[in-house]
Amino acid sequence: MARREKNYQHPLIVRVTHWMNFIALGIMVTSGLRIYNASPIWEFRIPENLTLGGWLAGARMWHFFGMWLFVLNGIIWVTYNVASKHGRNTTLFRSSDRLGIVPMIKYYLRLSKHHPPTTKYNSLQKLTYTLIPLLALGSVLSGIAIYWPVQFSLIAASFGGYDTARIWHFVFTAAFVLFFFGHLFLVAISGWSNFVSMITGWKRAEEN
């Protein structure tokens, strides 16, 4: 008969930064959509009930609050994962992890019934967690190019100018949204215990 036990999966700092990212991104995306509506890049507008801020100035206040929360939280997360043995061994992508990418893709696409052997995070997760800081950096820099195009003209120029920087900022935002829904999908198919472990730190496992 199977015996259930609990394994400690996620340290407190990992759980706190995870949920703070969720809050910060939610604030930035919804307030950013309100800012977009004030001066649309394309012909469509976002429904008001999906936006935050009420008016342009209010949306900017929320956006900057979310941005500072996101930046400070990101600095803590990156510092922890680079400086700690736990972060380096379990979260960051290494050259040896590249061999596990294709097997994991096949498993997620249901082309293989066997879950590839992994440690705490599989190769795709490690690759994603390693690339996310680069995506975040691009989002912050393109935001700076939009809000201070004169003061930071070199950054604005690196994105191709003000108008192009707005498109890049939108693309970075869309990438974060896709990551969020992809993350939810993978959590859903991997079991409820994975979600609970990101709250409590503990994950139930089965032993025969």
N, C-alpha and C positions, 0 to 999 in steps of 0.2 A: 504493500500500500504506500502511496506517495506521501511523504512528510513535508509539510511546508515550513520554510524558514525564511528569515528576512536577512537581506544583505544591504549594508550601508552603501548607497550608490553616489549620492550627491552631497558634498560639503555645503554648509550654510551659505558661504559666499557665492557658490555656483548657483544655488537656488534663488538667492536674493537678486543677483545681477540678471538672472534669466527673466524673472517676473518684472523687474524694473525696466528691462528692455522692452517687454511687451507693453507696459504702460507708456513709456516714452514714444515708441513707434506709433502706438494708437493715437496719441496726442498730435504728433508731427504729421501723420498722414491725413487725419481728418481736418486739422487746421490748415494744412497745406492745400487741401482741396478747396477750402473756402477762399484762400488767397488766389488760387488758380481761377476761380469763378470771377474774381474782380477784374482779371485781364487774361482771358483764355488764350492759350496757344493755338488751339484748334477751334472748330466751330461748335463743338458740343460743350455743355456745362454739366457740372455734377449736381444731382439733387441736393437741395439744402439740408434735408434731414440726414444726410450722410456726412455733413461737414460740422466743424466746430469753430466757434468764435463769434458768430452772429453778424459781424461786420468786419471790414478789412483790418482795422486797427486791433480789434479784439482777437482776430485770428492770428495776427502777427505776434501778439503777446503770448498766446498759447503756444505758437510755433517755437518761439525762442525759449520758453520754459521747457518744452519737450526736448529741444535741441541741447540745452545745457545738461539736462538730466541724462540724455542719451550719451553725450560726450564724456561726462564724468563717470557714468556707469561703465562705459566702454573702456576707459583708461584703467579702471579697477579690474575689469575682466581680463584685459590683455596682460596687465602686470601680473596678475595672479597666475595665469596660464603659462607665461614665459618664465616667471621666477620660481614657481613651485614645481617640485618633482611630480606631483599628482597631475598638474596641468600638462606638463611636457610629455608625460608618459601616456595619458589617456585622451587628450583633446587635440593636440596639434598634429597636423599631417606630416608624415615622414616619407622618405623615398620608398621604404619597404612597404608602405600602405598602398602603393599604386597597383600592386598585384591583386588587391581585393576589390577594386572598383568594378570591373566587369562582372564578376560573380554576384556582387550585391545588386547591380542593375538588373541582371537576369532574374534574381530572386524577387525583387520588387515588381517586376513586370510579369511575374508568374510564369516565366520561362523555365524556372527551376524550382523544384519543391523543397530542396535542401537549403537551409539557412547556412551560409558560409561561416566558418569559425571566426569569431571576432573576440575582441577584448570588451571593455566597457562601451566604446563607440566603434562602429564599423568604419571602413575606409571612406565611404561617401559622407558620413557624418563628420569625420575628421577634416576632409577636404573642404566641406561647407563651412565649418567653424573656423578654419584657417583663412578662407577667402572673405568671410563676412567683414572682418576689420577693414579690408581693402575697399569693399563696397561702401562701408560706412564713411571711410575717408573721402571717397569720391562724392558721396552725398553732401558731406560737410563743406568740402571745397567748392562744389558747384553752388551750394547755398550762399557761401561767402561771395562768389562771383556775381550772384544775382542781387544780393542786398547791398554790397559795397563795390560796384563795378569800377568806380573811379579810384577809390582808396586802394583797392587790390586789383589794379588793371592787369598785372602780369598773370594773375590767376584767371581772371576773366578771359584774357587773350588765349590762355592755354586750353580753354574750353571752346574757343572759336568765337568769342564775343558774348554779349549779354543774352541775345535771343537764343543762341545755341546752348548756352549754359542752362537756360530754363528747360530746354528739351532734355539735356543730360540729367538735370535734377529730377525731372519727371520719370525718366528711364530708371534711375536709381531707386526711386520710390516704388515703381512698378516691380522691380526686382525684389525689394523687401516684401512687398505684398505677396508675390508668388512664393517666396521662401516661407512666409508665414503659413499659407494654405498648404504648401507641400509638407511643412513640419507637422501641421495638424493631421494630414492624411497618414503620414508615417506613424505618428503616435496612435492613431485610431486602429491601424492594422497590426500594430505590435503589442497591443494589449493595454487594459486599463491600469495595470500596475505601473507601467512606465509613466503615466500621467501623475499618479499618486506619489510616486517616488520624487518627482520634482517639487512636491509640496512638503512631504515629510522627510525626504532624504533616504527613506528605506524602501526597498523593493522586495516583494514576495517572490520566492523561487520555489521550485519543486525538486525534491530529491527522492530518488527511488530507494 
